[in-house]
Amino acid sequence: MELRYDSRGLVPAVVQDTRTLEVLMVAWMNAEALELTRSTGLAHFWSRSRKRLWRKGETSGNAMQVREMRIDCDEDTVLLLVEPAGPACHTGQRTCFYRTLE
């Protein structure tokens, strides 16, 4: 199977805690981020705002060890099952989805 990248060469990556199944974050991956994630076992993403690769935890220390990578039925989204070393959100929250939409 091959991923179907969008016109920018990106796919969304849903990141889920392998133990609790809680969705921790959503980020973007390009082919290089996907390959780095596969080869190192650590979650890597593409920053659309900074236009560069980044490894989760490179500044915070809150790395994510990838235990499994899945692809959806349309082959255009990746699911990473991870063991987080700390909070996923840059705010310090465990998950980026800590707020309720009223």
Gaussian input, Z-matrix of N, CA and C with variables (Angstrom, degrees):
# hf/3-21g

backbone

0 1
 N
 C     1     B1
 C     2     B2     1     A1
 N     3     B3     2     A2     1     D1
 C     4     B4     3     A3     2     D2
 C     5     B5     4     A4     3     D3
 N     6     B6     5     A5     4     D4
 C     7     B7     6     A6     5     D5
 C     8     B8     7     A7     6     D6
 N     9     B9     8     A8     7     D7
 C    10    B10     9     A9     8     D8
 C    11    B11    10    A10     9     D9
 N    12    B12    11    A11    10    D10
 C    13    B13    12    A12    11    D11
 C    14    B14    13    A13    12    D12
 N    15    B15    14    A14    13    D13
 C    16    B16    15    A15    14    D14
 C    17    B17    16    A16    15    D15
 N    18    B18    17    A17    16    D16
 C    19    B19    18    A18    17    D17
 C    20    B20    19    A19    18    D18
 N    21    B21    20    A20    19    D19
 C    22    B22    21    A21    20    D20
 C    23    B23    22    A22    21    D21
 N    24    B24    23    A23    22    D22
 C    25    B25    24    A24    23    D23
 C    26    B26    25    A25    24    D24
 N    27    B27    26    A26    25    D25
 C    28    B28    27    A27    26    D26
 C    29    B29    28    A28    27    D27
 N    30    B30    29    A29    28    D28
 C    31    B31    30    A30    29    D29
 C    32    B32    31    A31    30    D30
 N    33    B33    32    A32    31    D31
 C    34    B34    33    A33    32    D32
 C    35    B35    34    A34    33    D33
 N    36    B36    35    A35    34    D34
 C    37    B37    36    A36    35    D35
 C    38    B38    37    A37    36    D36
 N    39    B39    38    A38    37    D37
 C    40    B40    39    A39    38    D38
 C    41    B41    40    A40    39    D39
 N    42    B42    41    A41    40    D40
 C    43    B43    42    A42    41    D41
 C    44    B44    43    A43    42    D42
 N    45    B45    44    A44    43    D43
 C    46    B46    45    A45    44    D44
 C    47    B47    46    A46    45    D45
 N    48    B48    47    A47    46    D46
 C    49    B49    48    A48    47    D47
 C    50    B50    49    A49    48    D48
 N    51    B51    50    A50    49    D49
 C    52    B52    51    A51    50    D50
 C    53    B53    52    A52    51    D51
 N    54    B54    53    A53    52    D52
 C    55    B55    54    A54    53    D53
 C    56    B56    55    A55    54    D54
 N    57    B57    56    A56    55    D55
 C    58    B58    57    A57    56    D56
 C    59    B59    58    A58    57    D57
 N    60    B60    59    A59    58    D58
 C    61    B61    60    A60    59    D59
 C    62    B62    61    A61    60    D60
 N    63    B63    62    A62    61    D61
 C    64    B64    63    A63    62    D62
 C    65    B65    64    A64    63    D63
 N    66    B66    65    A65    64    D64
 C    67    B67    66    A66    65    D65
 C    68    B68    67    A67    66    D66
 N    69    B69    68    A68    67    D67
 C    70    B70    69    A69    68    D68
 C    71    B71    70    A70    69    D69
 N    72    B72    71    A71    70    D70
 C    73    B73    72    A72    71    D71
 C    74    B74    73    A73    72    D72
 N    75    B75    74    A74    73    D73
 C    76    B76    75    A75    74    D74
 C    77    B77    76    A76    75    D75
 N    78    B78    77    A77    76    D76
 C    79    B79    78    A78    77    D77
 C    80    B80    79    A79    78    D78
 N    81    B81    80    A80    79    D79
 C    82    B82    81    A81    80    D80
 C    83    B83    82    A82    81    D81
 N    84    B84    83    A83    82    D82
 C    85    B85    84    A84    83    D83
 C    86    B86    85    A85    84    D84
 N    87    B87    86    A86    85    D85
 C    88    B88    87    A87    86    D86
 C    89    B89    88    A88    87    D87
 N    90    B90    89    A89    88    D88
 C    91    B91    90    A90    89    D89
 C    92    B92    91    A91    90    D90
 N    93    B93    92    A92    91    D91
 C    94    B94    93    A93    92    D92
 C    95    B95    94    A94    93    D93
 N    96    B96    95    A95    94    D94
 C    97    B97    96    A96    95    D95
 C    98    B98    97    A97    96    D96
 N    99    B99    98    A98    97    D97
 C   100   B100    99    A99    98    D98
 C   101   B101   100   A100    99    D99
 N   102   B102   101   A101   100   D100
 C   103   B103   102   A102   101   D101
 C   104   B104   103   A103   102   D102
 N   105   B105   104   A104   103   D103
 C   106   B106   105   A105   104   D104
 C   107   B107   106   A106   105   D105
 N   108   B108   107   A107   106   D106
 C   109   B109   108   A108   107   D107
 C   110   B110   109   A109   108   D108
 N   111   B111   110   A110   109   D109
 C   112   B112   111   A111   110   D110
 C   113   B113   112   A112   111   D111
 N   114   B114   113   A113   112   D112
 C   115   B115   114   A114   113   D113
 C   116   B116   115   A115   114   D114
 N   117   B117   116   A116   115   D115
 C   118   B118   117   A117   116   D116
 C   119   B119   118   A118   117   D117
 N   120   B120   119   A119   118   D118
 C   121   B121   120   A120   119   D119
 C   122   B122   121   A121   120   D120
 N   123   B123   122   A122   121   D121
 C   124   B124   123   A123   122   D122
 C   125   B125   124   A124   123   D123
 N   126   B126   125   A125   124   D124
 C   127   B127   126   A126   125   D125
 C   128   B128   127   A127   126   D126
 N   129   B129   128   A128   127   D127
 C   130   B130   129   A129   128   D128
 C   131   B131   130   A130   129   D129
 N   132   B132   131   A131   130   D130
 C   133   B133   132   A132   131   D131
 C   134   B134   133   A133   132   D132
 N   135   B135   134   A134   133   D133
 C   136   B136   135   A135   134   D134
 C   137   B137   136   A136   135   D135
 N   138   B138   137   A137   136   D136
 C   139   B139   138   A138   137   D137
 C   140   B140   139   A139   138   D138
 N   141   B141   140   A140   139   D139
 C   142   B142   141   A141   140   D140
 C   143   B143   142   A142   141   D141
 N   144   B144   143   A143   142   D142
 C   145   B145   144   A144   143   D143
 C   146   B146   145   A145   144   D144
 N   147   B147   146   A146   145   D145
 C   148   B148   147   A147   146   D146
 C   149   B149   148   A148   147   D147
 N   150   B150   149   A149   148   D148
 C   151   B151   150   A150   149   D149
 C   152   B152   151   A151   150   D150
 N   153   B153   152   A152   151   D151
 C   154   B154   153   A153   152   D152
 C   155   B155   154   A154   153   D153
 N   156   B156   155   A155   154   D154
 C   157   B157   156   A156   155   D155
 C   158   B158   157   A157   156   D156
 N   159   B159   158   A158   157   D157
 C   160   B160   159   A159   158   D158
 C   161   B161   160   A160   159   D159
 N   162   B162   161   A161   160   D160
 C   163   B163   162   A162   161   D161
 C   164   B164   163   A163   162   D162
 N   165   B165   164   A164   163   D163
 C   166   B166   165   A165   164   D164
 C   167   B167   166   A166   165   D165
 N   168   B168   167   A167   166   D166
 C   169   B169   168   A168   167   D167
 C   170   B170   169   A169   168   D168
 N   171   B171   170   A170   169   D169
 C   172   B172   171   A171   170   D170
 C   173   B173   172   A172   171   D171
 N   174   B174   173   A173   172   D172
 C   175   B175   174   A174   173   D173
 C   176   B176   175   A175   174   D174
 N   177   B177   176   A176   175   D175
 C   178   B178   177   A177   176   D176
 C   179   B179   178   A178   177   D177
 N   180   B180   179   A179   178   D178
 C   181   B181   180   A180   179   D179
 C   182   B182   181   A181   180   D180
 N   183   B183   182   A182   181   D181
 C   184   B184   183   A183   182   D182
 C   185   B185   184   A184   183   D183
 N   186   B186   185   A185   184   D184
 C   187   B187   186   A186   185   D185
 C   188   B188   187   A187   186   D186
 N   189   B189   188   A188   187   D187
 C   190   B190   189   A189   188   D188
 C   191   B191   190   A190   189   D189
 N   192   B192   191   A191   190   D190
 C   193   B193   192   A192   191   D191
 C   194   B194   193   A193   192   D192
 N   195   B195   194   A194   193   D193
 C   196   B196   195   A195   194   D194
 C   197   B197   196   A196   195   D195
 N   198   B198   197   A197   196   D196
 C   199   B199   198   A198   197   D197
 C   200   B200   199   A199   198   D198
 N   201   B201   200   A200   199   D199
 C   202   B202   201   A201   200   D200
 C   203   B203   202   A202   201   D201
 N   204   B204   203   A203   202   D202
 C   205   B205   204   A204   203   D203
 C   206   B206   205   A205   204   D204
 N   207   B207   206   A206   205   D205
 C   208   B208   207   A207   206   D206
 C   209   B209   208   A208   207   D207
 N   210   B210   209   A209   208   D208
 C   211   B211   210   A210   209   D209
 C   212   B212   211   A211   210   D210
 N   213   B213   212   A212   211   D211
 C   214   B214   213   A213   212   D212
 C   215   B215   214   A214   213   D213
 N   216   B216   215   A215   214   D214
 C   217   B217   216   A216   215   D215
 C   218   B218   217   A217   216   D216
 N   219   B219   218   A218   217   D217
 C   220   B220   219   A219   218   D218
 C   221   B221   220   A220   219   D219
 N   222   B222   221   A221   220   D220
 C   223   B223   222   A222   221   D221
 C   224   B224   223   A223   222   D222
 N   225   B225   224   A224   223   D223
 C   226   B226   225   A225   224   D224
 C   227   B227   226   A226   225   D225
 N   228   B228   227   A227   226   D226
 C   229   B229   228   A228   227   D227
 C   230   B230   229   A229   228   D228
 N   231   B231   230   A230   229   D229
 C   232   B232   231   A231   230   D230
 C   233   B233   232   A232   231   D231
 N   234   B234   233   A233   232   D232
 C   235   B235   234   A234   233   D233
 C   236   B236   235   A235   234   D234
 N   237   B237   236   A236   235   D235
 C   238   B238   237   A237   236   D236
 C   239   B239   238   A238   237   D237
 N   240   B240   239   A239   238   D238
 C   241   B241   240   A240   239   D239
 C   242   B242   241   A241   240   D240
 N   243   B243   242   A242   241   D241
 C   244   B244   243   A243   242   D242
 C   245   B245   244   A244   243   D243
 N   246   B246   245   A245   244   D244
 C   247   B247   246   A246   245   D245
 C   248   B248   247   A247   246   D246
 N   249   B249   248   A248   247   D247
 C   250   B250   249   A249   248   D248
 C   251   B251   250   A250   249   D249
 N   252   B252   251   A251   250   D250
 C   253   B253   252   A252   251   D251
 C   254   B254   253   A253   252   D252
 N   255   B255   254   A254   253   D253
 C   256   B256   255   A255   254   D254
 C   257   B257   256   A256   255   D255
 N   258   B258   257   A257   256   D256
 C   259   B259   258   A258   257   D257
 C   260   B260   259   A259   258   D258
 N   261   B261   260   A260   259   D259
 C   262   B262   261   A261   260   D260
 C   263   B263   262   A262   261   D261
 N   264   B264   263   A263   262   D262
 C   265   B265   264   A264   263   D263
 C   266   B266   265   A265   264   D264
 N   267   B267   266   A266   265   D265
 C   268   B268   267   A267   266   D266
 C   269   B269   268   A268   267   D267
 N   270   B270   269   A269   268   D268
 C   271   B271   270   A270   269   D269
 C   272   B272   271   A271   270   D270
 N   273   B273   272   A272   271   D271
 C   274   B274   273   A273   272   D272
 C   275   B275   274   A274   273   D273
 N   276   B276   275   A275   274   D274
 C   277   B277   276   A276   275   D275
 C   278   B278   277   A277   276   D276
 N   279   B279   278   A278   277   D277
 C   280   B280   279   A279   278   D278
 C   281   B281   280   A280   279   D279
 N   282   B282   281   A281   280   D280
 C   283   B283   282   A282   281   D281
 C   284   B284   283   A283   282   D282
 N   285   B285   284   A284   283   D283
 C   286   B286   285   A285   284   D284
 C   287   B287   286   A286   285   D285
 N   288   B288   287   A287   286   D286
 C   289   B289   288   A288   287   D287
 C   290   B290   289   A289   288   D288
 N   291   B291   290   A290   289   D289
 C   292   B292   291   A291   290   D290
 C   293   B293   292   A292   291   D291
 N   294   B294   293   A293   292   D292
 C   295   B295   294   A294   293   D293
 C   296   B296   295   A295   294   D294
 N   297   B297   296   A296   295   D295
 C   298   B298   297   A297   296   D296
 C   299   B299   298   A298   297   D297
 N   300   B300   299   A299   298   D298
 C   301   B301   300   A300   299   D299
 C   302   B302   301   A301   300   D300
 N   303   B303   302   A302   301   D301
 C   304   B304   303   A303   302   D302
 C   305   B305   304   A304   303   D303

   B1=1.4478
   B2=1.5204
   B3=1.3066
   B4=1.4510
   B5=1.5125
   B6=1.3066
   B7=1.4591
   B8=1.5181
   B9=1.3189
   B10=1.4623
   B11=1.5251
   B12=1.3133
   B13=1.4548
   B14=1.5191
   B15=1.3321
   B16=1.4630
   B17=1.5285
   B18=1.3169
   B19=1.4664
   B20=1.5314
   B21=1.3346
   B22=1.4659
   B23=1.5240
   B24=1.3427
   B25=1.4632
   B26=1.5107
   B27=1.3443
   B28=1.4589
   B29=1.5186
   B30=1.3290
   B31=1.4653
   B32=1.5214
   B33=1.3458
   B34=1.4566
   B35=1.5314
   B36=1.3320
   B37=1.4573
   B38=1.5206
   B39=1.3210
   B40=1.4547
   B41=1.5316
   B42=1.3227
   B43=1.4592
   B44=1.5274
   B45=1.3385
   B46=1.4603
   B47=1.5203
   B48=1.3319
   B49=1.4626
   B50=1.5296
   B51=1.3102
   B52=1.4644
   B53=1.5279
   B54=1.3399
   B55=1.4713
   B56=1.5299
   B57=1.3322
   B58=1.4685
   B59=1.5304
   B60=1.3346
   B61=1.4686
   B62=1.5301
   B63=1.3298
   B64=1.4534
   B65=1.5355
   B66=1.3403
   B67=1.4593
   B68=1.5175
   B69=1.3341
   B70=1.4472
   B71=1.5261
   B72=1.3236
   B73=1.4578
   B74=1.5222
   B75=1.3163
   B76=1.4558
   B77=1.5183
   B78=1.3171
   B79=1.4597
   B80=1.5312
   B81=1.3009
   B82=1.4663
   B83=1.5131
   B84=1.3292
   B85=1.4598
   B86=1.5220
   B87=1.3289
   B88=1.4555
   B89=1.5271
   B90=1.3249
   B91=1.4680
   B92=1.5273
   B93=1.3342
   B94=1.4581
   B95=1.5268
   B96=1.3266
   B97=1.4693
   B98=1.5227
   B99=1.3226
   B100=1.4630
   B101=1.5295
   B102=1.3235
   B103=1.4596
   B104=1.5256
   B105=1.3249
   B106=1.4669
   B107=1.5254
   B108=1.3246
   B109=1.4590
   B110=1.5258
   B111=1.3124
   B112=1.4758
   B113=1.5195
   B114=1.3247
   B115=1.4653
   B116=1.5344
   B117=1.3294
   B118=1.4660
   B119=1.5238
   B120=1.3368
   B121=1.4615
   B122=1.5126
   B123=1.3420
   B124=1.4618
   B125=1.5267
   B126=1.3244
   B127=1.4569
   B128=1.5303
   B129=1.3288
   B130=1.4633
   B131=1.5212
   B132=1.3224
   B133=1.4616
   B134=1.5209
   B135=1.3290
   B136=1.4586
   B137=1.5244
   B138=1.3103
   B139=1.4543
   B140=1.5158
   B141=1.3263
   B142=1.4617
   B143=1.5196
   B144=1.3203
   B145=1.4650
   B146=1.5336
   B147=1.3343
   B148=1.4692
   B149=1.5209
   B150=1.3323
   B151=1.4689
   B152=1.5371
   B153=1.3362
   B154=1.4636
   B155=1.5288
   B156=1.3272
   B157=1.4629
   B158=1.5199
   B159=1.3269
   B160=1.4573
   B161=1.5168
   B162=1.3163
   B163=1.4604
   B164=1.5144
   B165=1.3125
   B166=1.4610
   B167=1.5174
   B168=1.3374
   B169=1.4510
   B170=1.5099
   B171=1.3449
   B172=1.4714
   B173=1.5219
   B174=1.3231
   B175=1.4702
   B176=1.5316
   B177=1.3321
   B178=1.4671
   B179=1.5215
   B180=1.3321
   B181=1.4600
   B182=1.5208
   B183=1.3347
   B184=1.4708
   B185=1.5230
   B186=1.3246
   B187=1.4602
   B188=1.5278
   B189=1.3141
   B190=1.4624
   B191=1.5223
   B192=1.3309
   B193=1.4617
   B194=1.5273
   B195=1.3127
   B196=1.4582
   B197=1.5229
   B198=1.3125
   B199=1.4643
   B200=1.5184
   B201=1.3321
   B202=1.4667
   B203=1.5180
   B204=1.3274
   B205=1.4558
   B206=1.5208
   B207=1.3193
   B208=1.4588
   B209=1.5199
   B210=1.3131
   B211=1.4572
   B212=1.5284
   B213=1.3233
   B214=1.4702
   B215=1.5204
   B216=1.3312
   B217=1.4591
   B218=1.5255
   B219=1.3326
   B220=1.4646
   B221=1.5219
   B222=1.3185
   B223=1.4589
   B224=1.5275
   B225=1.3592
   B226=1.4639
   B227=1.5256
   B228=1.3228
   B229=1.4669
   B230=1.5227
   B231=1.3262
   B232=1.4661
   B233=1.5238
   B234=1.3184
   B235=1.4595
   B236=1.5179
   B237=1.3343
   B238=1.4644
   B239=1.5150
   B240=1.3067
   B241=1.4586
   B242=1.5210
   B243=1.3417
   B244=1.4590
   B245=1.5232
   B246=1.3226
   B247=1.4664
   B248=1.5211
   B249=1.3420
   B250=1.4584
   B251=1.5277
   B252=1.3424
   B253=1.4591
   B254=1.5210
   B255=1.3173
   B256=1.4562
   B257=1.5113
   B258=1.3270
   B259=1.4637
   B260=1.5255
   B261=1.3241
   B262=1.4624
   B263=1.5173
   B264=1.3095
   B265=1.4665
   B266=1.5249
   B267=1.3252
   B268=1.4643
   B269=1.5373
   B270=1.3420
   B271=1.4747
   B272=1.5224
   B273=1.3324
   B274=1.4563
   B275=1.5161
   B276=1.3185
   B277=1.4685
   B278=1.5291
   B279=1.3157
   B280=1.4682
   B281=1.5232
   B282=1.3294
   B283=1.4585
   B284=1.5235
   B285=1.3111
   B286=1.4668
   B287=1.5305
   B288=1.3203
   B289=1.4645
   B290=1.5288
   B291=1.3138
   B292=1.4674
   B293=1.5219
   B294=1.3311
   B295=1.4725
   B296=1.5215
   B297=1.3157
   B298=1.4595
   B299=1.5123
   B300=1.3040
   B301=1.4578
   B302=1.5087
   B303=1.3194
   B304=1.4745
   B305=1.5081
   A1=110.29
   A2=115.80
   A3=121.41
   A4=109.34
   A5=115.38
   A6=120.35
   A7=110.72
   A8=115.26
   A9=121.78
   A10=107.57
   A11=115.13
   A12=120.86
   A13=109.99
   A14=117.30
   A15=120.67
   A16=109.91
   A17=117.19
   A18=121.63
   A19=112.36
   A20=117.40
   A21=121.63
   A22=111.79
   A23=116.83
   A24=120.67
   A25=113.31
   A26=117.20
   A27=122.01
   A28=112.45
   A29=115.20
   A30=122.89
   A31=107.87
   A32=117.27
   A33=118.83
   A34=110.04
   A35=114.48
   A36=120.93
   A37=108.33
   A38=115.66
   A39=122.21
   A40=106.18
   A41=116.20
   A42=120.80
   A43=108.67
   A44=115.19
   A45=121.68
   A46=109.60
   A47=116.55
   A48=122.27
   A49=108.27
   A50=116.91
   A51=121.40
   A52=112.74
   A53=116.74
   A54=119.80
   A55=112.22
   A56=116.76
   A57=120.37
   A58=113.15
   A59=116.79
   A60=124.79
   A61=112.92
   A62=116.88
   A63=121.58
   A64=109.19
   A65=116.55
   A66=120.34
   A67=107.57
   A68=116.39
   A69=121.62
   A70=112.93
   A71=116.50
   A72=120.33
   A73=109.89
   A74=115.56
   A75=123.39
   A76=106.32
   A77=116.79
   A78=121.89
   A79=108.50
   A80=116.77
   A81=122.18
   A82=109.80
   A83=115.71
   A84=121.53
   A85=109.12
   A86=115.50
   A87=120.33
   A88=106.81
   A89=117.73
   A90=120.56
   A91=111.36
   A92=117.12
   A93=120.29
   A94=111.35
   A95=117.73
   A96=120.98
   A97=110.40
   A98=116.44
   A99=120.68
   A100=110.50
   A101=116.46
   A102=119.95
   A103=111.70
   A104=117.83
   A105=120.45
   A106=111.41
   A107=116.53
   A108=120.77
   A109=109.90
   A110=116.52
   A111=120.70
   A112=111.39
   A113=116.78
   A114=119.91
   A115=113.31
   A116=118.03
   A117=119.97
   A118=113.76
   A119=116.35
   A120=120.05
   A121=112.88
   A122=117.35
   A123=122.67
   A124=109.10
   A125=116.62
   A126=121.44
   A127=111.33
   A128=115.69
   A129=124.31
   A130=107.96
   A131=115.57
   A132=120.79
   A133=110.37
   A134=115.35
   A135=122.46
   A136=107.78
   A137=116.80
   A138=121.79
   A139=109.05
   A140=116.32
   A141=120.17
   A142=110.97
   A143=117.79
   A144=120.00
   A145=111.94
   A146=116.96
   A147=120.27
   A148=112.41
   A149=115.57
   A150=122.10
   A151=111.86
   A152=113.88
   A153=119.43
   A154=110.02
   A155=114.72
   A156=120.79
   A157=109.63
   A158=115.43
   A159=120.27
   A160=109.86
   A161=115.05
   A162=121.60
   A163=107.10
   A164=117.04
   A165=120.87
   A166=108.54
   A167=115.87
   A168=121.49
   A169=114.42
   A170=117.92
   A171=118.84
   A172=112.27
   A173=118.32
   A174=119.66
   A175=111.69
   A176=117.85
   A177=121.13
   A178=113.51
   A179=116.31
   A180=119.95
   A181=112.81
   A182=116.90
   A183=121.46
   A184=110.81
   A185=115.62
   A186=121.78
   A187=110.68
   A188=114.88
   A189=121.36
   A190=108.97
   A191=115.43
   A192=121.49
   A193=107.65
   A194=117.08
   A195=121.53
   A196=109.48
   A197=115.82
   A198=121.83
   A199=112.26
   A200=116.43
   A201=119.87
   A202=109.09
   A203=115.68
   A204=121.70
   A205=107.87
   A206=115.68
   A207=121.22
   A208=109.55
   A209=115.60
   A210=122.14
   A211=107.50
   A212=116.69
   A213=118.93
   A214=110.86
   A215=115.81
   A216=122.07
   A217=112.96
   A218=117.92
   A219=121.57
   A220=112.45
   A221=116.75
   A222=124.01
   A223=112.59
   A224=115.81
   A225=118.36
   A226=113.18
   A227=117.57
   A228=122.60
   A229=108.55
   A230=115.18
   A231=121.90
   A232=108.77
   A233=116.01
   A234=122.59
   A235=107.22
   A236=115.72
   A237=120.93
   A238=108.59
   A239=117.16
   A240=122.52
   A241=106.24
   A242=115.67
   A243=120.17
   A244=112.67
   A245=114.12
   A246=122.63
   A247=105.32
   A248=117.32
   A249=119.93
   A250=111.75
   A251=116.11
   A252=121.45
   A253=111.53
   A254=116.48
   A255=121.20
   A256=108.86
   A257=117.23
   A258=120.84
   A259=111.79
   A260=115.74
   A261=120.89
   A262=111.54
   A263=116.91
   A264=121.52
   A265=111.85
   A266=115.84
   A267=120.76
   A268=112.07
   A269=117.14
   A270=120.94
   A271=111.81
   A272=116.54
   A273=120.65
   A274=112.95
   A275=117.28
   A276=121.32
   A277=109.48
   A278=115.91
   A279=121.05
   A280=111.74
   A281=116.20
   A282=122.36
   A283=108.89
   A284=116.96
   A285=120.72
   A286=110.69
   A287=117.72
   A288=122.71
   A289=110.76
   A290=116.91
   A291=121.66
   A292=112.21
   A293=117.65
   A294=120.33
   A295=111.28
   A296=115.65
   A297=122.19
   A298=109.53
   A299=116.88
   A300=122.46
   A301=108.16
   A302=116.20
   A303=121.74
   A304=109.99
   D1=142.31
   D2=175.39
   D3=-121.85
   D4=142.74
   D5=177.79
   D6=-71.55
   D7=148.61
   D8=175.05
   D9=-102.71
   D10=98.29
   D11=179.36
   D12=-75.50
   D13=152.39
   D14=177.55
   D15=-76.33
   D16=-175.08
   D17=-176.03
   D18=-64.34
   D19=-18.09
   D20=177.44
   D21=-93.57
   D22=0.29
   D23=-178.50
   D24=80.55
   D25=26.24
   D26=-175.55
   D27=-123.16
   D28=155.27
   D29=169.37
   D30=-133.32
   D31=146.18
   D32=174.23
   D33=-72.30
   D34=145.98
   D35=177.51
   D36=-124.27
   D37=116.85
   D38=176.10
   D39=-89.96
   D40=129.56
   D41=-176.87
   D42=-112.48
   D43=123.65
   D44=-173.69
   D45=-127.22
   D46=139.55
   D47=176.86
   D48=-68.67
   D49=125.60
   D50=-176.42
   D51=-66.95
   D52=-26.07
   D53=-178.93
   D54=-86.86
   D55=-47.44
   D56=-173.83
   D57=-95.87
   D58=-16.30
   D59=-175.15
   D60=66.37
   D61=12.29
   D62=176.28
   D63=-71.04
   D64=135.95
   D65=175.08
   D66=-74.86
   D67=122.81
   D68=-175.75
   D69=-93.79
   D70=-39.71
   D71=-176.86
   D72=-167.85
   D73=168.35
   D74=171.30
   D75=-129.31
   D76=133.14
   D77=179.59
   D78=-140.37
   D79=-174.76
   D80=-179.25
   D81=-116.84
   D82=145.19
   D83=176.64
   D84=-128.45
   D85=142.31
   D86=166.58
   D87=-107.89
   D88=-176.96
   D89=-176.30
   D90=-61.72
   D91=-37.20
   D92=-179.38
   D93=-68.42
   D94=-41.42
   D95=177.27
   D96=-62.71
   D97=-40.36
   D98=178.84
   D99=-63.17
   D100=-44.72
   D101=-179.65
   D102=-66.41
   D103=-41.58
   D104=176.68
   D105=-62.34
   D106=-38.74
   D107=177.77
   D108=-63.47
   D109=-45.07
   D110=178.41
   D111=-61.99
   D112=-46.22
   D113=-172.38
   D114=-76.66
   D115=-29.44
   D116=-177.42
   D117=-101.42
   D118=-22.08
   D119=-175.61
   D120=79.80
   D121=4.42
   D122=177.81
   D123=-112.39
   D124=142.54
   D125=-176.33
   D126=-69.05
   D127=124.74
   D128=175.54
   D129=-121.68
   D130=146.79
   D131=-177.96
   D132=-139.33
   D133=172.35
   D134=174.16
   D135=-109.16
   D136=125.19
   D137=176.88
   D138=-87.27
   D139=117.12
   D140=178.66
   D141=-70.95
   D142=-33.45
   D143=-178.25
   D144=-76.79
   D145=-40.65
   D146=-179.27
   D147=-90.73
   D148=-11.65
   D149=-179.89
   D150=54.44
   D151=51.51
   D152=177.89
   D153=-157.08
   D154=161.42
   D155=174.17
   D156=-72.67
   D157=150.08
   D158=172.71
   D159=-148.07
   D160=147.72
   D161=176.49
   D162=-101.09
   D163=128.77
   D164=177.76
   D165=-57.60
   D166=124.89
   D167=179.71
   D168=95.26
   D169=1.63
   D170=-176.45
   D171=-63.55
   D172=-28.67
   D173=176.28
   D174=-109.29
   D175=-33.33
   D176=-176.43
   D177=-86.59
   D178=-22.55
   D179=-173.61
   D180=85.87
   D181=-3.39
   D182=-177.91
   D183=-89.62
   D184=64.95
   D185=-178.89
   D186=-68.11
   D187=163.18
   D188=177.51
   D189=-126.26
   D190=115.19
   D191=176.60
   D192=-82.16
   D193=120.07
   D194=-177.10
   D195=-84.34
   D196=122.51
   D197=179.32
   D198=-97.47
   D199=-28.08
   D200=-179.33
   D201=-157.35
   D202=144.71
   D203=175.06
   D204=-121.68
   D205=130.62
   D206=178.85
   D207=-124.69
   D208=160.94
   D209=178.54
   D210=-126.86
   D211=143.94
   D212=-178.50
   D213=-79.63
   D214=173.52
   D215=-174.31
   D216=-64.62
   D217=-26.47
   D218=177.98
   D219=-87.76
   D220=-3.39
   D221=178.92
   D222=60.64
   D223=31.40
   D224=-179.21
   D225=-128.55
   D226=13.53
   D227=176.42
   D228=-146.35
   D229=141.81
   D230=178.72
   D231=-109.20
   D232=142.48
   D233=172.24
   D234=-115.41
   D235=122.70
   D236=176.33
   D237=-105.95
   D238=122.56
   D239=172.79
   D240=-96.66
   D241=118.55
   D242=-169.39
   D243=-128.45
   D244=161.37
   D245=167.08
   D246=-108.84
   D247=105.81
   D248=-178.31
   D249=-78.09
   D250=144.86
   D251=177.94
   D252=-94.76
   D253=8.77
   D254=-179.58
   D255=169.50
   D256=-167.04
   D257=-179.45
   D258=-59.08
   D259=145.50
   D260=177.85
   D261=-83.83
   D262=-33.15
   D263=-172.26
   D264=-86.34
   D265=143.31
   D266=178.16
   D267=-65.32
   D268=-14.31
   D269=177.79
   D270=-82.01
   D271=-9.33
   D272=-176.67
   D273=98.66
   D274=-5.93
   D275=176.69
   D276=-72.77
   D277=150.45
   D278=179.90
   D279=-58.79
   D280=-40.23
   D281=-179.16
   D282=-127.43
   D283=153.72
   D284=175.47
   D285=-73.46
   D286=-13.29
   D287=-177.84
   D288=-101.87
   D289=57.49
   D290=-176.78
   D291=-98.54
   D292=-5.00
   D293=-179.42
   D294=-109.09
   D295=147.63
   D296=179.10
   D297=-100.26
   D298=134.72
   D299=176.40
   D300=-85.19
   D301=118.34
   D302=-177.27
   D303=-80.35

